[in-house]
């Protein structure tokens, strides 16, 4: 029991990854930001209930909010709280970072994509990527590179074993 408690006290664990974002976008920069959550949402995140695949961040009234992330409530959530699983959630960044991101989105046509959600010092953090969309030929080239890297590793392993 004590070992489990020690492991949890460090607070560094991945809650969710958005693997589709790396496939669909070129990620130029990454930002770590906090997220404003309600109590039932934190409980659901501890149970690993989140879907980031359709999520993205938008600029609204000079703030950056997460839109489209689904956090389904637990069955044991309080009965007097109306749980809305796809509500917009405010992202917590420094003003200079917000201004930089707003400029990139509005002037340069970038997209803000959530990459990962994780625990850091018992707080939920979101890794936000400043991204440009990939075209179909870019996706094919990325797949070829990935296949080639895998084949190259296989050949190198076989060569090292025979030597």
C-alpha positions, 0 to 999 in steps of 0.5 A, a space after each residue: 500500500 505504501 509503495 502505491 502512495 509513493 508512486 502517486 505522490 510524484 504526480 507525473 503521469 500521462 492522462 491522454 495523448 492525441 496521436 492523430 495530431 502528429 499525423 494531421 499537423 506539422 507541430 512548430 512549437 509546444 506550450 504547457 498550459 493549465 486548464 480550468 476544470 470542475 471537481 467532477 472533471 478531475 475525478 473523471 480524469 483520474 479514472 482516465 476518461 477523456 477524448 482529445 481526438 476532436 479537440 482544438 483550442 480557439 481564441 475567444 475574447 482575448 483568452 484561449 479556450 479548449 473546444 471539443 474535448 470530451 470528458 464523460 462524467 463518472 456514474 458516481 458523479 454528484 446528482 445535483 451537478 449537471 455534467 456537460 462533457 463537451 463544454 469549453 474550458 479555459 486554458 491558463 497561460 501567461 499574457 505574453 504567451 497568449 498574445 503570441 499565440 493569438 498573433 500566430 493564429 490570426 495573422 499566420 493561419 496556425 491552429 492550436 491543437 492539444 497534444 497531450 494531457 498529464 499530471 504535474 505536481 497534482 495539477 492537470 497540464 495540457 500540452 498545446 501545439 502551434 500547428 500547420 495542417 499537413 497535406 496528403 503528400 506530406 502524410 505519405 512522406 511521413 509514413 515512408 520515413 517511419 517505415 524506412 526508419 523501422 526497416 533500417 533499425 531491423 537491418 542494423 540489429 541483424 547486422 550487429 547480431 551477425 558481427 
